[in-house]
């Protein structure tokens, strides 16, 4: 049971920063920020969950069954992540590439304290065991300034950011993927590469604030589990459930932003009419339709938007929106199990692609191209796609970010490489 207290906040933007600073004292933190991005399916402007009362941490073996049991037993708010390598729990696939980050495959926690903001309205939902702390916490948040709870005040060094795959090797690997496409092994694949730094000492909160400021993405996340951090400026929703409605919004198709409005509009129009980008998006939309059909009421899967262009601070993106009505015989976890990993981060057909990219990529994806989100007590949920994100293991002093692009029959390896560099720009800038 939770106690719910409502407050009126006169300056929500400033309050958000105070909230984030205050949260740093806790071992477990998830802060989800929609950055006031105009979107149809938003539940909060931001939500913060801190301090685990219970938690679930596991590798991929039986991970979805464990999560199902945890979710059905607690019947409470749960916040956490699904890493890409949970694919090994669903299909006959494996992950044997290098992993410098060493995060658990799955982590969820039941927070003692949840604070959410919608417009000027603040809601604080505390478990009964700590509901006497609401007013003190509120005072502490309001009085906290951006630096007071930061534990890492020394000037950090991100170390030299290196590329795991050189340009020549990237071109060679993409050429191999094109061979697979021409042989009919697959139609499209998301191929990713890692940038990393060793002996990195960074201030995660400061880096998140920088990344969030230059991206203002609708699915931004600051995540902390003791020494593991995710700083995400994701523009992409994986899957949301509201009652019987499921909403998926895959992104496929990227173009540059320009300061000159005419150039910028040109770039947007070019993306909208680019046959390669449209083909990529339509293939993945089709895959998502198929994934959703496994748990849908008959005839309820619909494409609500196809190849619509959305603009973000760093890039223009092509996004489609697919909805379905959930068949009541399926649980929330069944929906995740039958749609994970998301099609935009794998390709089509999914299983064949996952095997091919595992062979060609150099790094275990881990939480990158996985998903962060939450369950409500009645089984609704909302999850993002972990892209445009920095991952940090404070203990190993290892910092990493990955980027990818969709390879199709029309791909030119050098152009795909340039698209990866475009996507890497914001993270590079933050770590410099």
C-alpha angles and dihedrals in degrees: 000000000000135000113224122207124182126208135178115235118200097194109032095175093055091042090055090059091048090049092052093048092048091050094062093083091070128087094222120041134166118177116180117192127185090189091221089286108168103248133151101222104048121135099184139010087227139343130197125199120185143170116029117241089180131358144186121216121172148143120249097277107112088339096149092049090050091049091048091053092046093048094046093045099048096039086191139105111300125187127190149091145282114213122217091247092070081087084085089065092055105037139027093266135114142205114222102150125115116289118193095169103057099200121164112261092239132018129173131162138190103229123220089211130038122179121183134181129204114173105313094334119103123193123194114195112188130177112247092250090068105022090115087069097062098095095041090049092049091053091047092051093048091050096043118102126204096272107034099092099034109121097192107061099151118102106266131217117216090195122221110323107226133190117238092206121039120223092254092050090046091054090048093051094047089051088056089052090052088054088055090051093049090049089053096245089127143350101216137003135188106227117194138192133193133234114196147169128206126211087025119167109185136161101240096200093051092047091049092051090051094047092046092049095053094042108031089192122181095234101044118156138192106193128179129176104174101287098358119090136183119191107187135181095179119170093189135091116206100188141336130189124202111173106307094341121100121193126193123180112186120189121217120157129050135193136174127267118228131200090223105081093215093051089044093052089048091053090050093048091047091054092047093054099035106121094203093053092045091050090051092050095046092050091053092043087056091050091050090049089053093047092050092047090069092072101022132112108252113281094002101113109106136174102224096178127016122199096339116171118236121184124220129179094263104030147002113246135197110226133180125196121215123182136185140175114245118238104234093231090072127079126220089256091052087059092052092045093053095047103037131141093035115248094236090065097043114031134216135340086023105211096043090048094049090056093048096048091046088059095047103039117083099210135056104246097218112165092353107099089013122102143258125201148104146264122224120220091262095051101262113137145180125202133179131206113252103234132127085036140138118217122198135187104196093192095052091036087228121145123185144171130180134200133190144179136205116262116207134162089274095053120125106205094219091052091049089052090053090050089054091052090050090054091046094053099091094046091047090051093050094050096046 
